[in-house]
Amino acid sequence: MAGPNLQDTILTTATPLGTGPYPNATYGWGMVNAAAAVNGP
């Protein structure tokens, strides 16, 4: 997996924190969800 693909996978499988649209200034993309990233989006 190339760098940009890896980054997209990690960001899009993150677990949202709080409320509101993502990404946001408080929580960014949320908490990294390694299991979801390994298994794919």
Kinemage of the C-alpha trace (Angstrom):
@kinemage 1
@onewidth
@group {chain A} dominant
@subgroup {mainchain}
@vectorlist {calphas} color= white
{ca met a 1} P 0.000 0.000 0.000
{ca ala a 2} L 1.422 3.387 -0.983
{ca gly a 3} L 1.745 6.244 1.517
{ca pro a 4} L -1.305 8.248 0.379
{ca asn a 5} L -3.486 5.108 0.403
{ca leu a 6} L -2.324 4.229 3.908
{ca gln a 7} L -3.078 7.737 5.138
{ca asp a 8} L -6.555 7.692 3.588
{ca thr a 9} L -7.285 4.300 5.157
{ca ile a 10} L -6.222 5.419 8.637
{ca leu a 11} L -8.187 8.669 8.422
{ca thr a 12} L -11.389 7.203 6.994
{ca thr a 13} L -11.541 4.311 9.479
{ca ala a 14} L -11.000 6.513 12.556
{ca thr a 15} L -13.684 6.341 15.243
{ca pro a 16} L -15.493 9.704 15.492
{ca leu a 17} L -15.280 11.525 18.831
{ca gly a 18} L -17.829 14.080 20.020
{ca thr a 19} L -20.391 15.465 17.620
{ca gly a 20} L -20.255 17.466 14.441
{ca pro a 21} L -18.722 17.185 11.012
{ca tyr a 22} L -15.347 15.500 10.508
{ca pro a 23} L -12.600 16.424 10.366
{ca asn a 24} L -12.929 19.264 12.862
{ca ala a 25} L -10.600 21.531 14.861
{ca thr a 26} L -11.251 19.790 18.201
{ca tyr a 27} L -10.947 16.073 17.397
{ca gly a 28} L -9.546 16.027 13.869
{ca trp a 29} L -10.603 12.753 12.256
{ca gly a 30} L -11.220 11.058 15.623
{ca met a 31} L -9.439 8.178 17.355
{ca val a 32} L -7.347 5.807 15.239
{ca asn a 33} L -9.110 2.462 14.844
{ca ala a 34} L -6.249 0.091 13.988
{ca ala a 35} L -8.497 -2.970 13.626
{ca ala a 36} L -10.714 -1.224 11.085
{ca ala a 37} L -7.668 0.073 9.201
{ca val a 38} L -6.154 -3.418 8.932
{ca asn a 39} L -9.460 -4.969 7.820
{ca gly a 40} L -10.159 -2.131 5.353
{ca pro a 41} L -12.717 0.668 5.255
